[in-house]
Amino acid sequence: MTDSENPIDTHPEHPHRRGVYLIPNLLTTSALFSGFFSIISSMNGDYSKACIAIFVAQLLDGADGRVARMTHTQSEFGAQYDSMSDIIAFGLAPAILAFQWSLTGMDKAGWVAAFIFVAGAALRLARFNVQIGKVDKKYFVGLASPAGAAVIWATIWSMEEFGIQGAQVSWLMLLLVPLIGIMMVSPVRYFSFKDVSAQRRIPFFALLAIVLVLALIALDPPRVLLGFALVYALHGPFMELGRLSKRKKKETSDAS
């Protein structure tokens, strides 16, 4: 989740009248529009366009908070508005996309699976809001909703590019969609990358790596982005397994 702006007075004759900062809220509104556009595209059967719209929403969602912090225009209103945008773009839009593309033929099980995803995203955002300032900002607790949405839209976009129809993989989606919803409310920690600052110097080779990543994405956007989404979604559970293994080894050595 990202935040946006601070309230300001808009007219000297009305000191209690408050306004909003334009740029960060415009980015948040654009992300909200992209999520809404994805829903409309899914309903019209244009699934590739729906996937791309959620991807655009992710880019905008990542930009609004950084712009707000760089311009010192954060506020409680911006944070809450961003959450409202996120539940549409990364909760409702991916669930409707998955339902329309594959789960619609699964009867009640299909819409229940989609609802679990939406509920997971909503609960994830609510928990994030109440944990601000209480947890280490280097980590997210549970899979972030944009990352969860990325697994869904990147999977569907990749399969569309391969010519695979949703009905052919309905059982896979019936398992994947609620699983991602559950991962969003799990206690598993994920790197947030919030300690990465745009104003800090980076090694030259890091810049070269970024160029190579962009080149890979340009070569095959659906599958490369799916690979990134899956790696991020899985790195949290693997880190937890590593911590558990170290804890058991330490307990064993202490006991011996």
Summary of the structure (lengths in Angstrom):
residues: 256
radius of gyration: 20.0
end to end distance: 45.3
largest distance: 75.7
contacts: 859
relative contact order: 0.11
helix: 74%
strand: 4%
